[in-house]
Amino acid sequence: MRRVAPVLALALTITAALAAPKAAKPAAEDAPSPALKQRIAALALKQVDFGSVSLLPVRFEGSRLAGPIEDGGRTLYCVSSRMSGRTFGKPERPKAVMRYAADRLEVIDDDEVCTGHRSQPFPELDALGNAR
C-alpha cells in the first residue's frame, strides 16, 4: 500500500498537468489588418535606418513584425528587418517602434518595449522595400 500512494500521486500530477489550459494564442482580431500592415511598412521605409536616405539600392529580407503590444495604454508595433546593400559588410538590422492611436501611426523611440515579444514574418515590408 505504501508504494501505491506515490504512484497514484504521480499519476494525478501528470494528469493535471496535461489537462491544464495552455497559454492562449492571440486572437485573429488582434492581428493587424492587411491595410495597416501596408501602412506600417510604408512608414518604416520612410525612416533613415531603413534606407530612406541612401544612394545605394538596398535589399530587405527576413522582416518581422511584432504586435499589437499593449504597453501602458499604448498600442505598439515593432518592425525589424535585415537590410543589405548600403554597407559593404554585414547586413544592417534596422528596427522601429510605432505607436498606433486614433488610426494614426507614429514612430517612437522605445526599443526596450519590443524585447521578448513574439514576432511574425512581415513580407509586406520585404516586398515594398525591394520594389523601390
Salt bridges, closest charged atoms under 4 A:
GLU61 OE2 - ARG82 NE 3.48
ASP71 OD2 - ARG74 NH2 2.56
GLU92 OE1 - ARG86 NH2 2.76
ASP103 OD1 - ARG39 NH1 3.08
GLU106 OE1 - ARG99 NH2 2.50
ASP110 OD2 - ARG74 NH2 3.00
